[in-house]
Amino acid sequence: LDQQRDNAPAEVSKRRKERERLQTLIDTLQKELDAQERAVAARTKRLMIEKDHFLVNLANHPNSVTLILQECVFPRCVFSPQDATYCASFMKRLHLLGTPKFSTIQYYDRVLKDLTQLVFSCTEYEAGRLGKFLNETLEQLSAWKDDQALYEKECHPLPGFNLSFNAGPETVAPKRCTYVDFVKLVYKMHLRIARAFVACLEGKEYMEIRNGMMVLTKMVKVFPRVTRIGGHTMRRVEKIKESDERGDLKTIAARYLAMLQKEKPTWQVDNVFNPYLPPDPKEKEAKEKEAREVKEKEAKVKEAAAATAREAAVRAKAAAAARAG
């Protein structure tokens, strides 16, 4: 007891110092948070003022997105993982600001259009950063596709989802991309990405195959998301794993296959991913055949029930006649 009493002041002092240290840390973090929030508010205000002048004076508006990608986005997104995230986030911010003459639809379409050449021209490390950028890009598209309320809030009212920029202030407002059109567009984008990466995986060039798989491993959470596309991708990667003579490619293929197997339960069939697809003729025929079989079965049951009723009536009549006789 005497020893505990001797140690008590030391313990109290130790706890008090720890509490003071933690409070100082909290105060420092709060000051840093306040400073960052002020900086974000100032930059957002500046962007809100300047965004009306970003693209309005360009002579050729249809090519403005292509120029932004060539001169700004693609060169920077492969610098580092942070730059990849920054590029994807800044382009989303450009959309959310309602930047005049900036076509968000065209931007996402262009980003995912010529992937084969882009992947082939990267180094190994750049391929990973490109995959990070594409992952962030597809993640945003998936968020809008999977939540119609979010789409109606963040996309439909803003000029980035105009289908035309030719309308002037005195003309009728331009037509906007509807949610149904957007879902169909995202589905087409996934098909386009699939074709690009299948071409990479079936190529003969070492860097094309390696970079293709490096990019795919970074975007496995968001691509593939369609069961049919996932099956095609897995077959190509399995072929590399089993028959390619280069050991490093086999290793990457085995790792990517394991990642695909983990994500496979989250994949969706085409008509679930895109509910607005026209019905598959084979599926339609199968459903019609099933409906016919059900109707035939029901008709047989009714016919059997009617025959049983008729037989019972005949027996009842015969019994009544026998009693009367």
Secondary structure, DSSP 8 states (H G I E B T S, - for coil): -HHHHHHHHHHHHHHHHHHHHHHHHHHHHHHHHHHHHHHHHHHHHHHHHHGGGSSTT-S-GGGHHHHHIIIIIHHHHTT-HHHHHHHHHHHHHHHHTT-TT--HHHHHHHHTTSHHHHHHTS-HHHHHHHHHHHHHHHHHHHHHHH-HHHHHHHTTTSGGGBS-S---TTS----B--HHHHHHHHHHHHHHHHHHHHHHHT-S-HHHHHHHHHHHHHTTTTS--BHHHHHHHHHHHHHHHHH---HHHHHHHHHHHHHHHHHGGG-B-HHHHSTTS---HHHHHHHHHHHHHHHHHHHHHHHHHHHHHHHHHHHHHHHHHHHH-
